[in-house]
Amino acid sequence: MEFKRYFVELSYNGSAYHGWQRQPNAMSIQQALEEALSKLIRERISLVGAGRTDTGVHAREMYAHFDTAKEIVNPKELVFLLNGFLSDDIAIKAIRRVQPTAHARFDATARYYQYHIATTKDPFHTLSHYYLKNKPDIYLMNQAAKILLLHEDFQCFSRSNTNVKTFLCNIKKAEWQQEDDYLVFYICANRFLRNMVRAIVGTLLEIGFKKRKVEDIEMVILSKDRGKAGFSVPARGLYLSRIEYPQNIFLD
C-alpha cells in the first residue's frame, strides 16, 4: 500500500493547551488535531510536528506532517471542514502534498520566535503578553543580544536534564524592538533547545534592568550552566512565528 505524505500548516493560541505534544492526562494541540483529522479522513492519523511548543506557548505558524493511504483530492475543502471541527483557538491554514521523505522537523531550515512584553496593563493581552511594571533598557539588551550571534553552544539556556544530542544552535538574528508600551524580542535560528528562548529573554531582561552587565552574557554562555543564566519568562508571551523549508519538498 502506497502512503502519501502531507504537511499541515496551522496556527494556535496555546493558552488552553499543554503544549504541542500529546500528554497522558492533558489536552495538547497534537491530540486535538490528530482526532479531528482521523474522523474526517476516516483513518487513524498520526502527526509529526516541526517542534514542541511548551504549555501556554502560541504559534502563528506551525507545521506537522502525516501519512495517509488516501489521496486528499480537495485539500481546501478538508481545511474548511477541519476549521469547523476544531475549537476557535486552532486554525488550519493549508494542507499540502509533499515528497514522501519530507519531514516537518528535520527539513526545517530556520525557525523564528517572538516574545511579547507589555509595560501597561491591557485586558486584551493578559494571556498573550508578559506584563512588566517598568521598562527595561532596550539598548543594553540589544548590545547583549548581539553577543548571542558570536556563539553556538547554548547549553546554559537549555532545560536541565534534557535528552538532546547537541546543544549547538546557529542563531541568525536576535534583537529587541519597542513600540510605545510594547516590547518584542525577535530571534531566528536553525534550531532551538527546550526553554531556550524564555531563558534568553529572562537573562536579557536582567541586563535591561541593570541587575547584570552586558558582558556577563558571555560568561553565562561559556559556563554551559543553566544555573548561571537568568530566570525563564512566562510562556504566555512566546510565539513560534515562522518556519522555513526548502521549496522542493512541496509537490503542489
C-alpha positions as CSV (number, residue, x, y, z in Angstrom):
1,M,0.0,0.0,0.0
2,E,1.4,3.4,-1.0
3,F,1.2,6.1,1.6
4,K,1.1,9.8,0.7
5,R,2.6,12.5,2.9
6,Y,1.1,15.8,3.6
7,F,2.1,18.9,5.5
8,V,-0.4,20.8,7.7
9,E,0.2,24.5,8.3
10,L,-1.6,25.8,11.3
11,S,-1.7,28.5,14.0
12,Y,-2.9,28.3,17.6
13,N,-3.4,30.1,20.8
14,G,-1.8,27.8,23.3
15,S,-3.4,29.2,26.5
16,A,-5.7,26.3,27.0
17,Y,-3.4,23.5,25.9
18,H,-0.5,21.6,27.5
19,G,1.8,22.3,24.6
20,W,2.1,20.7,21.2
21,Q,3.0,17.1,22.1
22,R,0.5,14.5,23.3
23,Q,0.2,14.2,27.1
24,P,-1.3,11.2,29.0
25,N,-3.7,13.3,31.1
26,A,-4.0,16.7,29.4
27,M,-5.2,18.1,26.1
28,S,-2.5,19.1,23.6
29,I,-2.6,20.6,20.1
30,Q,-1.3,17.4,18.6
31,Q,-4.1,15.3,20.1
32,A,-6.8,17.8,19.1
33,L,-5.6,17.8,15.5
34,E,-5.0,14.1,15.3
35,E,-8.5,13.3,16.5
36,A,-10.1,15.8,14.0
37,L,-8.1,14.5,11.1
38,S,-8.8,10.9,11.9
39,K,-12.5,11.5,12.0
40,L,-12.6,13.5,8.8
41,I,-10.3,11.2,6.8
42,R,-11.7,8.1,8.4
43,E,-8.3,6.7,9.1
44,R,-6.0,6.8,12.1
45,I,-3.7,9.7,11.6
46,S,-0.5,10.4,13.5
47,L,1.2,13.7,13.3
48,V,4.9,14.6,13.5
49,G,5.4,18.3,14.5
50,A,8.1,20.7,13.5
51,G,8.9,21.1,17.2
52,R,7.5,21.0,20.7
53,T,6.0,24.2,22.0
54,D,5.5,24.1,25.8
55,T,2.3,24.6,27.8
56,G,0.8,28.0,27.1
57,V,3.1,28.9,24.2
58,H,1.4,30.1,21.0
59,A,2.2,29.6,17.3
60,R,1.4,32.0,14.5
61,E,2.9,29.4,12.1
62,M,3.4,25.7,12.9
63,Y,3.8,22.7,10.6
64,A,3.3,19.0,11.0
65,H,3.2,16.1,8.6
66,F,1.1,12.9,8.4
67,D,0.9,9.9,6.1
68,T,-2.3,8.5,4.7
69,A,-3.3,5.7,2.3
70,K,-5.9,8.0,0.8
71,E,-5.4,10.8,-1.6
72,I,-6.7,14.1,-0.5
73,V,-8.4,15.3,-3.7
74,N,-9.6,18.7,-2.4
75,P,-7.2,20.0,0.4
76,K,-9.0,23.3,0.6
77,E,-12.3,21.5,1.4
78,L,-10.5,19.5,4.1
79,V,-9.1,22.7,5.6
80,F,-12.6,24.2,5.7
81,L,-14.0,21.1,7.4
82,L,-11.2,20.9,9.9
83,N,-11.6,24.6,10.9
84,G,-15.3,23.9,11.5
85,F,-14.5,20.9,13.6
86,L,-11.7,22.3,15.7
87,S,-12.1,24.8,18.5
88,D,-11.7,28.5,17.8
89,D,-8.1,28.6,19.2
90,I,-6.7,26.4,16.5
91,A,-6.8,27.4,12.8
92,I,-5.7,25.3,9.9
93,K,-4.2,27.4,7.1
94,A,-3.2,24.8,4.4
95,I,-2.7,21.1,3.7
96,R,-0.1,20.4,1.0
97,R,1.2,17.2,-0.6
98,V,5.0,16.8,-0.1
99,Q,7.8,14.5,-1.1
100,P,7.5,11.0,0.6
101,T,10.6,11.7,2.6
102,A,9.8,15.3,3.6
103,H,10.0,15.8,7.4
104,A,8.3,18.6,9.3
105,R,11.0,18.7,12.0
106,F,14.2,17.7,10.2
107,D,13.7,19.6,7.0
108,A,13.1,22.9,8.6
109,T,16.0,25.3,7.8
110,A,15.0,28.2,10.1
111,R,12.7,28.8,13.0
112,Y,11.6,32.3,14.1
113,Y,10.2,33.2,17.6
114,Q,8.9,36.4,19.1
115,Y,8.5,37.3,22.8
116,H,5.9,39.9,23.6
117,I,6.0,42.2,26.6
118,A,3.6,44.9,27.7
119,T,4.5,47.7,30.2
120,T,0.9,48.9,30.7
121,K,-1.9,46.6,31.7
122,D,-4.1,45.6,28.8
123,P,-7.1,43.2,29.4
124,F,-6.9,42.1,25.7
125,H,-3.3,41.0,26.1
126,T,-3.4,39.3,29.6
127,L,-2.9,35.8,28.1
128,S,-0.7,36.8,25.2
129,H,1.9,39.2,26.7
130,Y,4.2,39.3,29.8
131,Y,3.3,42.3,31.8
132,L,6.2,44.4,33.4
133,K,5.8,47.3,35.7
134,N,8.8,49.2,34.4
135,K,10.5,49.4,31.0
136,P,14.0,47.8,30.8
137,D,16.8,49.5,28.9
138,I,16.4,48.2,25.3
139,Y,19.8,49.5,24.2
140,L,21.6,47.4,26.8
141,M,19.5,44.3,25.9
142,N,20.3,44.7,22.2
143,Q,24.0,45.0,23.0
144,A,23.8,41.8,24.9
145,A,21.7,40.1,22.2
146,K,24.4,40.8,19.6
147,I,26.8,38.6,21.6
148,L,24.5,35.6,21.1
149,L,25.3,35.6,17.4
150,L,29.0,35.0,18.2
151,H,28.4,31.6,19.9
152,E,27.0,28.2,19.0
153,D,26.8,26.2,22.3
154,F,23.7,27.3,24.3
155,Q,23.6,24.6,27.0
156,C,23.3,27.4,29.6
157,F,19.9,28.2,28.2
158,S,18.6,24.7,27.9
159,R,16.2,23.0,30.3
160,S,18.1,20.9,32.8
161,N,18.3,17.1,32.3
162,T,17.0,17.4,28.7
163,N,17.8,14.5,26.4
164,V,19.5,16.1,23.3
165,K,22.5,15.0,21.3
166,T,23.9,18.5,20.9
167,F,23.5,22.0,22.3
168,L,24.7,23.7,19.2
169,C,22.4,26.2,17.5
170,N,23.1,28.8,14.8
171,I,21.4,32.0,15.8
172,K,20.9,34.2,12.8
173,K,19.0,37.1,14.4
174,A,18.4,38.4,18.0
175,E,17.0,41.9,18.6
176,W,14.5,43.9,20.6
177,Q,12.1,46.4,19.1
178,Q,10.0,48.8,21.1
179,E,6.7,50.5,20.1
180,D,5.0,52.7,22.6
181,D,4.3,50.5,25.7
182,Y,5.2,47.2,24.0
183,L,8.5,45.4,23.6
184,V,9.1,42.5,21.2
185,F,12.1,40.2,21.1
186,Y,12.8,38.6,17.7
187,I,15.1,35.6,17.4
188,C,15.8,33.2,14.5
189,A,17.9,30.1,14.5
190,N,18.2,26.8,12.7
191,R,17.1,25.0,15.8
192,F,16.2,25.8,19.5
193,L,16.6,23.9,22.7
194,R,13.8,23.3,25.2
195,N,13.1,26.5,27.2
196,M,15.9,28.3,25.3
197,V,14.1,31.4,24.2
198,R,12.4,32.0,27.5
199,A,15.8,31.7,29.3
200,I,17.5,34.0,26.9
201,V,14.7,36.6,27.4
202,G,14.9,36.3,31.2
203,T,18.7,36.8,31.1
204,L,18.4,39.8,28.7
205,L,15.8,41.4,31.0
206,E,18.1,41.2,33.9
207,I,20.7,43.1,31.9
208,G,18.0,45.6,30.8
209,F,17.1,46.2,34.5
210,K,20.8,46.5,35.3
211,K,21.0,43.5,37.5
212,R,23.7,42.2,35.3
213,K,26.2,43.8,32.9
214,V,26.1,43.4,29.1
215,E,29.4,41.4,29.1
216,D,28.0,39.0,31.7
217,I,26.1,37.2,29.0
218,E,29.5,36.0,27.6
219,M,30.4,34.4,30.9
220,V,26.9,32.8,31.1
221,I,27.3,31.2,27.7
222,L,30.8,29.9,28.3
223,S,29.8,28.4,31.7
224,K,27.3,26.0,30.0
225,D,25.5,26.1,33.3
226,R,21.7,26.7,33.4
227,G,22.1,28.0,36.9
228,K,24.2,30.9,35.7
229,A,21.6,32.2,33.3
230,G,18.6,34.3,34.2
231,F,15.0,33.3,35.0
232,S,12.6,31.8,32.4
233,V,9.9,34.3,31.4
234,P,6.3,33.1,31.4
235,A,5.1,31.0,28.4
236,R,2.2,33.3,27.5
237,G,4.4,35.9,25.8
238,L,6.2,33.4,23.5
239,Y,5.2,32.8,19.9
240,L,6.6,30.5,17.2
241,S,6.1,32.9,14.3
242,R,7.6,31.3,11.2
243,I,9.3,28.1,9.9
244,E,11.2,27.9,6.7
245,Y,11.5,24.8,4.4
246,P,13.2,24.1,1.1
247,Q,10.6,24.7,-1.6
248,N,11.5,21.5,-3.5
249,I,9.8,19.3,-0.8
250,F,6.4,20.6,-1.8
251,L,4.6,18.8,-4.7
252,D,1.9,21.4,-5.3
